Amino acid sequence: MSVADIFESMEWGPAPEGRAEADAWLDRHGRVFGHFIGGKRGKPGETFTDLNPATGEVLAEVTQGTEADIAAAVKAARKAQKEWSAASGHDRARVLYAIARGLQKHSRLLAVLEVLDSGKPIREARDIDVALAVRHFYHHAGHAALLGETHPGAPPWGVCGQIVPWNFPLLMLAWKVAPALATGNAVVLKPAEWTPLTALAFADICTMAGVPPGLVNIVTGDGRTGAALTAAPIDKLAFTGSTEVGRILRRETAGRGIGLTLELGGKSPYVVFEDADIDGAVEGLVDAIWFNGGQVCCAGARLLVQEGVAADFEARLKARMARIRVGDPLDKAVDMGAMVHAEQKARVEAMLARTSGTVHRGTCPDGCYLPPTLVTDLPAGDPIMREEVFGPVLAMTTFRTPAEAVQLANDTVYGLAGSVWSQDIDVALDTAPKIRAGVVWVNGANLLDAAAPFGGTKESGFGREGGVAGLSAYLRPAEGPKLPAPRQLEILQTGVETIDRTPKMYIGGKQSRPDSGYSRPVAGPKGIAGEVGVGNRKDLRNAVEAATGAKGWSASAGHLRAQILYYLAENLSARAAEFDARLAAQTGGKPEAERAVRHLFRWAAWADKHDGRTLGVPMGGLALALNRPVGVIGAFAPETAPLLGLAQIMGAALAAGNRLVLVAPETAPLSATDLYQVLDTSDVPGGVVNILTGDHAELAPHMAGHMGINAVWSFSSADISATVEREAAGDLKRSWVNNGRDRDWDATDAATWLSHATEVQTIWVPFGL
């Protein structure tokens, strides 16, 4: 073909990346790898084969990690962490900086290894994976240097177990290792079975950077190794992977008092309005769904197009699909490489075989490849529309109005990411925050940076990676003293009152009789203080329904919430003596009313001051970290500070815009039921606060398992922490439990409360020409 022919056709020629250095590195290690523990590479044990998915060739033999290997790694990490946590921020920053420089100096080697191991195109590995990994270590070197100023006195968790996936092996390693080291933790990391090579190469980087022996340990293996790491005596677990495995990990770690962050699956909406730049949106979609062969948790897998432009958009998209080059991932002219493994290819093909939609395919070579695929004419319940495919498969449907677009976007159990395309700034910025996802891009897709928090809601997991929110996940929260043993509830003969004042449940702004038809006495130091109803799961369902219906509170202005909280505090203050007398009758304890009033005033002040952040990301535009209400919070109030605890829980939840289903303290429930009239006279909308009385242990599994509750807090003296965490795994809701520890109820630790009362939503807004 002549030069003139090339200019006429504009065909790409092959541009293969050399792999000689990567092969030389593999050969230097004999293509057989043991674990990296205590700063040394161990002798290989029982091994499994690591394959190049694009060619099927054997790249290396890698050791299968055992419980003994994990135990040795945790022991080495525990020893190294003590000295590392005592090091200065400057000294830790120097090591992270050295890691970043090491990654840069060996960037091409790492990129090629990533391609050989995962099948992704060299352009993506070189320009995105390795570059962002470097950025994370530089960024967190800065956090390490400033930690004493930004988080004074905050201790690290200790030993962090970290499990990373096969779709971004090196980048996910950086997301987890960098903040862990910056905050003074040690690491035991398990790379994915299919893609261990860049993690093993990272061990060389650690050695060259002067990482203290034992601070970073890498144990390879399959799911059995991950299970051993989860069961080991670690202090925190960070996992990126499937929602199914995330549920297992939530249950396995329940009640252990360890930190847990889960970054799980997604089915992200890609919303295109009729005023969008159609060609720009089509090109963005290539990055959203066919980047890394669609093997991306935040892939824009659900295309929602406004009806007026749907036919035009579909035609242009099919034309663009036909030009996507699928082939040798080492070829710099290739757009899509191989699937990571034959098993993953088969899984995607099996899902496509189940769809009732019309399937449109691009082209690809034989082997472990799949073409870009579009599926149209889909009913809402089709598996391609509902389930995560994790392959190059795009589901398309249409909408008429912005409201319908939001409804369709949120019609999923996942909540990881989303994209909104519109040239109308009002439409774009009105729609983006309404999508219930941890990250939303405006006129863009798959924009990522170390300064920008990334993570999901709903069944996409909880916790954030990147930014200040991600850093905080590696700092241990304050721990109070052990709770005293729960006071036994005595069954006593009740006295006869002239007028029965047994309080009911408080649901939807009204008092309701308990569904159980039972009541029990409240025993105080001088006898019976009163009676309360015994709530059951039906009362809980009614309360959740009322809280769900009060969603206008979450959309209200912070100023309005502040005024109502001030009013609530004012009305409680007017009845302080009455509340203190009631508290004394139940517990004989000291007065709490005025302290409760002070905390309600504090939370009123916070209602319009919990600001988000403008993030320093390298882009033309802004990335905003917004603090969004969690939604409906279920909470068990404490027995150790009955009225004060109620004030803190209600104040924090309501200030952040949440609605509350609150179970009163078991031994002092009258302090909660007396609040009914205060709530009624303080303009708190019906359903925003719902109060039940009853047995905490009985209600805990129903509260944590209820799909209409978005988070559960437990400050109960009852032993329910493990129950809450285990049952919360059903829909992976957030939980905050005390693990048998009390807290300082007079503390003014707003940051702790607000972090549990809000979700960080990162919105990327590019602008400029």
VOBATI-923153 format. One record per residue (C-alpha): residue in three letters; z, x, y. Coordinates in steps of 0.2 Angstrom, whole numbers, padded with zeros to 4 digits, always signed. Layout:
AlaZXY
...
//
This chain:
Met+0000+0000+0000
Ser-0005+0007+0017
Val+0006+0008+0033
Ala-0006-0006+0040
Asp-0003-0017+0025
Ile+0016-0015+0026
Phe+0016-0020+0045
Glu+0006-0035+0040
Ser+0017-0041+0026
Met+0034-0034+0033
Glu+0039-0032+0015
Trp+0054-0021+0012
Gly+0052-0006+0002
Pro+0066+0000-0010
Ala+0079+0011-0002
Pro+0091+0016-0016
Glu+0108+0024-0012
Gly+0112+0039-0022
Arg+0126+0039-0035
Ala+0127+0057-0040
Glu+0144+0060-0031
Ala+0152+0044-0039
Asp+0146+0050-0056
Ala+0153+0067-0052
Trp+0170+0060-0048
Leu+0170+0050-0064
Asp+0165+0065-0074
Arg+0179+0076-0066
His+0191+0063-0073
Gly+0182+0063-0090
Arg+0178+0045-0087
Val+0195+0041-0095
Phe+0209+0035-0084
Gly+0228+0034-0086
His+0240+0025-0074
Phe+0245+0033-0057
Ile+0264+0033-0058
Gly+0276+0044-0048
Gly+0263+0053-0039
Lys+0254+0059-0055
Arg+0240+0053-0066
Gly+0247+0049-0083
Lys+0239+0052-0100
Pro+0227+0038-0105
Gly+0235+0026-0118
Glu+0226+0011-0126
Thr+0210+0009-0116
Phe+0197-0005-0112
Thr+0179-0002-0106
Asp+0174-0004-0088
Leu+0156-0009-0086
Asn+0143-0008-0073
Pro+0138-0027-0072
Ala+0121-0023-0065
Thr+0115-0012-0079
Gly+0128-0015-0093
Glu+0132+0004-0094
Val+0149+0010-0098
Leu+0157+0018-0082
Ala+0174+0023-0089
Glu+0188+0019-0101
Val+0204+0013-0092
Thr+0221+0012-0099
Gln+0229-0005-0104
Gly+0246-0006-0095
Thr+0261-0011-0105
Glu+0279-0017-0101
Ala+0285+0001-0102
Asp+0271+0007-0090
Ile+0277-0006-0078
Ala+0295-0002-0080
Ala+0291+0017-0077
Ala+0281+0012-0061
Val+0295+0001-0054
Lys+0308+0014-0057
Ala+0297+0027-0048
Ala+0295+0015-0034
Arg+0313+0011-0032
Lys+0317+0029-0031
Ala+0304+0033-0018
Gln+0307+0018-0008
Lys+0325+0023-0003
Glu+0320+0038+0007
Trp+0304+0030+0013
Ser+0313+0015+0021
Ala+0325+0028+0030
Ala+0310+0037+0037
Ser+0306+0035+0055
Gly+0292+0023+0061
His+0283+0039+0067
Asp+0284+0047+0050
Arg+0277+0032+0041
Ala+0264+0030+0054
Arg+0257+0047+0051
Val+0255+0044+0033
Leu+0246+0028+0035
Tyr+0235+0037+0048
Ala+0231+0050+0035
Ile+0226+0037+0022
Ala+0214+0029+0035
Arg+0207+0046+0038
Gly+0205+0049+0020
Leu+0196+0033+0017
Gln+0184+0037+0031
Lys+0181+0055+0024
His+0177+0048+0007
Ser+0169+0031+0013
Arg+0152+0034+0004
Leu+0160+0038-0012
Leu+0171+0023-0012
Ala+0157+0012-0007
Val+0146+0017-0021
Leu+0161+0016-0034
Glu+0163-0002-0028
Val+0145-0006-0030
Leu+0145+0002-0048
Asp+0160-0008-0053
Ser+0158-0025-0045
Gly+0139-0027-0043
Lys+0140-0031-0024
Pro+0126-0024-0013
Ile+0129-0007-0005
Arg+0127-0014+0012
Glu+0142-0025+0010
Ala+0153-0012+0002
Arg+0148+0001+0015
Asp+0149-0009+0031
Ile+0162-0022+0026
Asp+0173-0018+0012
Val+0177+0001+0016
Ala+0176-0001+0035
Leu+0189-0015+0035
Ala+0200-0006+0023
Val+0200+0009+0035
Arg+0204-0003+0049
His+0219-0010+0040
Phe+0227+0006+0038
Tyr+0224+0012+0056
His+0230-0005+0062
His+0246-0004+0051
Ala+0249+0014+0056
Gly+0252+0006+0073
His+0263-0007+0067
Ala+0274+0006+0058
Ala+0276+0016+0074
Leu+0281+0001+0084
Leu+0292-0008+0070
Gly+0308-0003+0078
Glu+0303-0011+0094
Thr+0294-0027+0087
His+0306-0030+0073
Pro+0322-0021+0076
Gly+0334-0020+0061
Ala+0323-0030+0050
Pro+0324-0022+0032
Pro+0310-0021+0020
Trp+0310-0031+0004
Gly+0310-0015-0007
Val+0298-0014-0022
Cys+0283-0024-0020
Gly+0272-0030-0035
Gln+0254-0032-0029
Ile+0240-0040-0039
Val+0222-0039-0032
Pro+0206-0048-0037
Trp+0189-0041-0043
Asn+0179-0048-0029
Phe+0185-0036-0015
Pro+0195-0023-0025
Leu+0197-0010-0011
Leu+0199-0022+0003
Met+0212-0032-0005
Leu+0221-0017-0010
Ala+0221-0012+0009
Trp+0227-0029+0014
Lys+0242-0027+0003
Val+0247-0009+0003
Ala+0245-0006+0021
Pro+0258-0018+0028
Ala+0270-0014+0013
Leu+0270+0004+0017
Ala+0271+0001+0036
Thr+0287-0009+0034
Gly+0296+0003+0022
Asn+0292-0004+0005
Ala+0286+0004-0011
Val+0271-0003-0021
Val+0267-0006-0039
Leu+0249-0012-0038
Lys+0238-0019-0053
Pro+0220-0019-0049
Ala+0208-0032-0058
Glu+0203-0028-0076
Trp+0185-0029-0071
Thr+0185-0018-0056
Pro+0199-0004-0057
Leu+0189+0011-0050
Thr+0192+0011-0032
Ala+0210+0008-0034
Leu+0210+0024-0046
Ala+0201+0033-0032
Phe+0213+0027-0019
Ala+0226+0037-0029
Asp+0217+0053-0024
Ile+0217+0047-0006
Cys+0236+0045-0007
Thr+0239+0062-0014
Met+0228+0070-0001
Ala+0237+0060+0013
Gly+0254+0066+0008
Val+0260+0049+0002
Pro+0278+0053-0006
Pro+0277+0053-0025
Gly+0281+0035-0032
Leu+0278+0026-0016
Val+0261+0020-0022
Asn+0259+0017-0041
Ile+0244+0010-0049
Val+0245+0002-0066
Thr+0228-0004-0074
Gly+0226-0018-0086
Asp+0222-0036-0089
Gly+0233-0052-0087
Arg+0246-0046-0099
Thr+0249-0031-0087
Gly+0250-0044-0072
Ala+0263-0054-0082
Ala+0274-0039-0085
Leu+0273-0034-0067
Thr+0278-0052-0062
Ala+0293-0052-0074
Ala+0299-0034-0069
Pro+0314-0032-0057
Ile+0303-0032-0041
Asp+0308-0038-0024
Lys+0292-0046-0018
Leu+0276-0052-0026
Ala+0259-0053-0017
Phe+0245-0060-0027
Thr+0227-0064-0023
Gly+0217-0074-0036
Ser+0214-0091-0043
Thr+0224-0107-0039
Glu+0228-0109-0058
Val+0236-0092-0059
Gly+0245-0094-0043
Arg+0254-0110-0050
Ile+0260-0099-0065
Leu+0267-0086-0053
Arg+0276-0099-0043
Arg+0284-0105-0058
Glu+0288-0088-0066
Thr+0296-0082-0050
Ala+0306-0098-0046
Gly+0324-0096-0043
Arg+0324-0077-0043
Gly+0326-0075-0024
Ile+0310-0063-0022
Gly+0297-0064-0009
Leu+0281-0072-0014
Thr+0264-0074-0005
Leu+0249-0082-0013
Glu+0231-0081-0007
Leu+0222-0092-0018
Gly+0205-0102-0020
Gly+0195-0112-0008
Lys+0181-0124-0006
Ser+0178-0121+0013
Pro+0168-0134+0023
Tyr+0153-0128+0034
Val+0151-0141+0047
Val+0134-0142+0056
Phe+0132-0154+0071
Glu+0115-0160+0077
Asp+0117-0150+0093
Ala+0119-0133+0084
Asp+0108-0119+0084
Ile+0099-0123+0068
Asp+0092-0106+0064
Gly+0108-0098+0069
Ala+0118-0110+0057
Val+0106-0106+0043
Glu+0108-0088+0045
Gly+0127-0090+0046
Leu+0126-0100+0030
Val+0118-0085+0021
Asp+0134-0075+0026
Ala+0145-0090+0022
Ile+0140-0093+0004
Trp+0129-0080-0003
Phe+0139-0065+0004
Asn+0145-0056-0012
Gly+0135-0068-0022
Gly+0147-0082-0017
Gln+0161-0073-0026
Val+0172-0076-0010
Cys+0188-0087-0009
Cys+0183-0092+0009
Ala+0165-0095+0005
Gly+0157-0109+0015
Ala+0153-0119-0001
Arg+0152-0136+0006
Leu+0138-0139+0018
Leu+0141-0154+0029
Val+0126-0158+0041
Gln+0125-0172+0053
Glu+0112-0184+0048
Gly+0100-0182+0063
Val+0096-0164+0058
Ala+0099-0165+0039
Ala+0081-0165+0033
Asp+0076-0151+0045
Phe+0091-0141+0041
Glu+0088-0142+0022
Ala+0070-0137+0024
Arg+0074-0122+0034
Leu+0088-0117+0022
Lys+0076-0118+0007
Ala+0064-0107+0016
Arg+0077-0095+0020
Met+0084-0095+0002
Ala+0066-0090-0004
Arg+0067-0074+0006
Ile+0084-0069-0001
Arg+0082-0053-0011
Val+0092-0052-0027
Gly+0092-0036-0037
Asp+0099-0018-0039
Pro+0115-0018-0029
Leu+0112+0001-0025
Asp+0096-0004-0016
Lys+0100-0005+0003
Ala+0086-0018+0005
Val+0094-0030-0007
Asp+0104-0045-0001
Met+0113-0051-0017
Gly+0118-0040-0031
Ala+0124-0044-0048
Met+0138-0055-0053
Val+0154-0046-0057
His+0154-0049-0076
Ala+0144-0059-0089
Glu+0159-0071-0091
Gln+0159-0075-0073
Lys+0140-0078-0073
Ala+0142-0090-0089
Arg+0156-0099-0080
Val+0145-0103-0065
Glu+0131-0108-0076
Ala+0142-0120-0085
Met+0148-0128-0069
Leu+0130-0131-0064
Ala+0126-0139-0080
Arg+0139-0152-0077
Thr+0132-0158-0060
Ser+0123-0174-0057
Gly+0115-0167-0041
Thr+0098-0160-0038
Val+0098-0141-0041
His+0087-0130-0030
Arg+0086-0112-0035
Gly+0080-0096-0028
Thr+0074-0081-0038
Cys+0083-0067-0047
Pro+0079-0054-0060
Asp+0085-0055-0078
Gly+0102-0049-0083
Cys+0119-0052-0075
Tyr+0111-0060-0060
Leu+0111-0078-0052
Pro+0100-0084-0038
Pro+0105-0092-0022
Thr+0107-0110-0027
Leu+0108-0127-0017
Val+0114-0143-0024
Thr+0110-0159-0015
Asp+0111-0178-0018
Leu+0129-0176-0023
Pro+0142-0190-0025
Ala+0159-0186-0018
Gly+0167-0184-0035
Asp+0154-0172-0042
Pro+0163-0155-0049
Ile+0151-0145-0038
Met+0158-0154-0023
Arg+0176-0154-0028
Glu+0179-0138-0038
Glu+0179-0120-0033
Val+0163-0112-0041
Phe+0165-0094-0036
Gly+0147-0091-0037
Pro+0131-0092-0026
Val+0131-0111-0027
Leu+0131-0122-0011
Ala+0134-0141-0011
Met+0126-0151+0003
Thr+0130-0168+0010
Thr+0129-0177+0027
Phe+0140-0186+0040
Arg+0137-0197+0055
Thr+0151-0194+0067
Pro+0163-0180+0071
Ala+0178-0191+0064
Glu+0168-0192+0048
Ala+0165-0173+0048
Val+0184-0170+0049
Gln+0188-0182+0036
Leu+0175-0174+0024
Ala+0180-0157+0028
Asn+0198-0161+0024
Asp+0194-0171+0008
Thr+0199-0157-0003
Val+0215-0150-0012
Tyr+0211-0133-0004
Gly+0214-0127+0014
Leu+0208-0109+0016
Ala+0194-0108+0028
Gly+0180-0118+0037
Ser+0166-0116+0049
Val+0160-0127+0064
Trp+0143-0125+0071
Ser+0139-0134+0088
Gln+0133-0128+0105
Asp+0144-0141+0113
Ile+0160-0132+0117
Asp+0170-0149+0118
Val+0164-0154+0100
Ala+0167-0137+0093
Leu+0184-0134+0100
Asp+0190-0152+0096
Thr+0184-0151+0078
Ala+0190-0134+0073
Pro+0209-0136+0075
Lys+0208-0153+0065
Ile+0201-0145+0050
Arg+0217-0141+0039
Ala+0213-0123+0035
Gly+0221-0107+0038
Val+0206-0099+0046
Val+0192-0108+0055
Trp+0176-0100+0063
Val+0166-0107+0077
Asn+0148-0103+0076
Gly+0152-0090+0063
Ala+0158-0087+0045
Asn+0168-0074+0036
Leu+0174-0065+0051
Leu+0189-0054+0046
Asp+0200-0041+0055
Ala+0217-0033+0052
Ala+0224-0041+0068
Ala+0219-0058+0062
Pro+0231-0068+0050
Phe+0222-0074+0035
Gly+0228-0086+0022
Gly+0228-0104+0017
Thr+0237-0121+0016
Lys+0238-0134+0002
Glu+0232-0127-0014
Ser+0225-0112-0006
Gly+0242-0104-0006
Phe+0255-0099+0007
Gly+0259-0084+0017
Arg+0247-0073+0028
Glu+0239-0056+0027
Gly+0235-0047+0042
Gly+0242-0048+0060
Val+0260-0050+0064
Ala+0262-0065+0052
Gly+0256-0054+0038
Leu+0267-0040+0043
Ser+0282-0051+0043
Ala+0279-0056+0025
Tyr+0285-0038+0020
Leu+0301-0039+0029
Arg+0316-0046+0020
Pro+0325-0061+0028
Ala+0343-0061+0032
Glu+0354-0066+0018
Gly+0371-0075+0021
Pro+0387-0075+0010
Lys+0387-0084-0007
Leu+0390-0102-0005
Pro+0407-0109-0012
Ala+0406-0119-0028
Pro+0401-0137-0024
Arg+0416-0149-0021
Gln+0417-0161-0036
Leu+0413-0179-0030
Glu+0428-0189-0035
Ile+0426-0207-0041
Leu+0440-0216-0033
Gln+0445-0234-0031
Thr+0438-0240-0014
Gly+0448-0249-0001
Val+0443-0266+0005
Glu+0437-0266+0023
Thr+0437-0282+0034
Ile+0419-0279+0037
Asp+0408-0269+0025
Arg+0400-0254+0034
Thr+0392-0246+0020
Pro+0376-0238+0028
Lys+0359-0240+0020
Met+0345-0228+0020
Tyr+0336-0224+0036
Ile+0317-0226+0033
Gly+0303-0228+0045
Gly+0316-0231+0060
Lys+0324-0245+0050
Gln+0339-0247+0038
Ser+0334-0251+0020
Arg+0345-0255+0005
Pro+0344-0241-0008
Asp+0332-0246-0022
Ser+0345-0241-0035
Gly+0357-0255-0030
Tyr+0371-0242-0032
Ser+0384-0235-0020
Arg+0397-0222-0021
Pro+0413-0218-0011
Val+0414-0203+0000
Ala+0431-0194-0004
Gly+0439-0185+0011
Pro+0456-0175+0011
Lys+0466-0191+0015
Gly+0457-0203+0004
Ile+0441-0213+0005
Ala+0431-0210+0021
Gly+0418-0223+0017
Glu+0404-0228+0005
Val+0385-0223+0005
Gly+0370-0229-0006
Val+0363-0218-0020
Gly+0345-0215-0016
Asn+0332-0213-0030
Arg+0314-0208-0031
Lys+0308-0225-0025
Asp+0318-0223-0009
Leu+0310-0205-0008
Arg+0293-0212-0010
Asn+0296-0225+0004
Ala+0302-0211+0016
Val+0287-0200+0013
Glu+0276-0215+0016
Ala+0285-0218+0033
Ala+0284-0200+0037
Thr+0265-0199+0033
Gly+0262-0214+0044
Ala+0271-0205+0059
Lys+0257-0192+0060
Gly+0255-0195+0079
Trp+0271-0185+0081
Ser+0262-0169+0075
Ala+0248-0172+0088
Ser+0260-0175+0102
Ala+0263-0163+0117
Gly+0277-0150+0116
His+0284-0157+0132
Leu+0285-0175+0125
Arg+0295-0168+0109
Ala+0306-0158+0121
Gln+0311-0173+0131
Ile+0315-0183+0116
Leu+0326-0169+0108
Tyr+0335-0167+0125
Tyr+0338-0186+0125
Leu+0344-0185+0107
Ala+0356-0171+0111
Glu+0362-0181+0126
Asn+0366-0196+0116
Leu+0375-0186+0102
Ser+0385-0177+0116
Ala+0391-0194+0122
Arg+0398-0198+0105
Ala+0405-0181+0101
Ala+0423-0186+0098
Glu+0417-0200+0086
Phe+0406-0188+0076
Asp+0420-0175+0075
Ala+0432-0188+0069
Arg+0421-0194+0055
Leu+0418-0176+0050
Ala+0436-0173+0049
Ala+0439-0188+0038
Gln+0426-0182+0026
Thr+0429-0163+0025
Gly+0445-0159+0036
Gly+0434-0146+0044
Lys+0433-0140+0062
Pro+0423-0150+0075
Glu+0404-0147+0076
Ala+0397-0160+0088
Glu+0396-0149+0103
Arg+0389-0135+0094
Ala+0376-0147+0086
Val+0372-0153+0104
Arg+0369-0135+0110
His+0357-0132+0096
Leu+0347-0148+0099
Phe+0346-0142+0117
Arg+0339-0125+0111
Trp+0326-0133+0100
Ala+0321-0144+0114
Ala+0318-0129+0124
Trp+0308-0121+0110
Ala+0297-0137+0108
Asp+0284-0131+0121
Lys+0287-0113+0120
His+0282-0108+0102
Asp+0266-0101+0109
Gly+0252-0094+0098
Arg+0243-0077+0101
Thr+0227-0070+0107
Leu+0222-0057+0094
Gly+0214-0041+0098
Val+0199-0042+0086
Pro+0183-0031+0088
Met+0171-0045+0093
Gly+0163-0053+0108
Gly+0175-0068+0110
Leu+0192-0073+0105
Ala+0202-0075+0090
Leu+0217-0086+0092
Ala+0232-0088+0081
Leu+0239-0105+0083
Asn+0256-0112+0077
Arg+0252-0128+0068
Pro+0265-0140+0061
Val+0267-0139+0043
Gly+0267-0159+0042
Val+0280-0168+0032
Ile+0295-0157+0027
Gly+0308-0163+0014
Ala+0325-0155+0017
Phe+0342-0155+0009
Ala+0356-0153+0022
Pro+0371-0141+0019
Glu+0388-0146+0014
Thr+0396-0131+0023
Ala+0391-0136+0041
Pro+0387-0155+0039
Leu+0383-0160+0057
Leu+0378-0142+0063
Gly+0366-0140+0049
Leu+0358-0157+0052
Ala+0355-0152+0071
Gln+0347-0136+0066
Ile+0336-0144+0053
Met+0331-0159+0064
Gly+0329-0148+0079
Ala+0318-0135+0072
Ala+0307-0147+0062
Leu+0304-0159+0076
Ala+0302-0146+0089
Ala+0287-0139+0079
Gly+0279-0156+0077
Asn+0284-0160+0059
Arg+0291-0176+0052
Leu+0306-0175+0041
Val+0313-0183+0025
Leu+0331-0177+0025
Val+0344-0179+0012
Ala+0361-0180+0019
Pro+0375-0168+0014
Glu+0382-0174-0003
Thr+0400-0172+0002
Ala+0399-0177+0020
Pro+0384-0190+0021
Leu+0392-0200+0034
Ser+0388-0187+0047
Ala+0370-0191+0044
Thr+0371-0209+0042
Asp+0380-0210+0059
Leu+0365-0202+0067
Tyr+0355-0218+0064
Gln+0360-0226+0080
Val+0358-0210+0090
Leu+0340-0209+0083
Asp+0337-0227+0088
Thr+0343-0225+0105
Ser+0334-0208+0108
Asp+0316-0214+0108
Val+0312-0204+0091
Pro+0297-0214+0084
Gly+0300-0223+0068
Gly+0296-0212+0053
Val+0298-0196+0061
Val+0315-0194+0054
Asn+0320-0202+0038
Ile+0337-0200+0030
Leu+0342-0203+0012
Thr+0359-0202+0004
Gly+0361-0197-0014
Asp+0363-0183-0027
His+0353-0167-0022
Ala+0350-0162-0040
Glu+0343-0179-0044
Leu+0332-0180-0030
Ala+0326-0161-0029
Pro+0312-0162-0043
His+0305-0178-0035
Met+0305-0171-0017
Ala+0297-0154-0022
Gly+0285-0162-0034
His+0279-0176-0021
Met+0261-0173-0016
Gly+0264-0181+0001
Ile+0277-0168+0006
Asn+0270-0151+0013
Ala+0286-0141+0012
Val+0304-0142+0005
Trp+0319-0133+0013
Ser+0335-0133+0003
Phe+0352-0128+0011
Ser+0362-0137-0003
Ser+0377-0131-0012
Ala+0370-0138-0027
Asp+0360-0126-0039
Ile+0343-0133-0035
Ser+0333-0118-0028
Ala+0324-0114-0044
Thr+0320-0132-0047
Val+0313-0134-0030
Glu+0302-0118-0032
Arg+0296-0123-0049
Glu+0292-0141-0045
Ala+0283-0135-0029
Ala+0270-0126-0039
Gly+0262-0142-0043
Asp+0252-0143-0027
Leu+0258-0126-0021
Lys+0268-0132-0006
Arg+0279-0120+0004
Ser+0297-0119+0000
Trp+0312-0111+0009
Val+0328-0111-0002
Asn+0345-0103-0001
Asn+0347-0096-0019
Gly+0365-0100-0018
Arg+0368-0091-0001
Asp+0375-0099+0015
Arg+0369-0095+0032
Asp+0376-0093+0049
Trp+0374-0110+0056
Asp+0378-0105+0074
Ala+0365-0091+0074
Thr+0351-0092+0086
Asp+0337-0085+0075
Ala+0323-0096+0080
Ala+0310-0085+0073
Thr+0315-0088+0056
Trp+0316-0107+0058
Leu+0299-0108+0067
Ser+0290-0097+0054
His+0295-0110+0041
Ala+0291-0125+0052
Thr+0273-0119+0057
Glu+0257-0113+0048
Val+0247-0100+0057
Gln+0229-0106+0060
Thr+0217-0092+0065
Ile+0202-0099+0075
Trp+0188-0087+0079
Val+0178-0092+0095
Pro+0163-0080+0099
Phe+0155-0082+0115
Gly+0142-0072+0126
Leu+0123-0070+0125
//
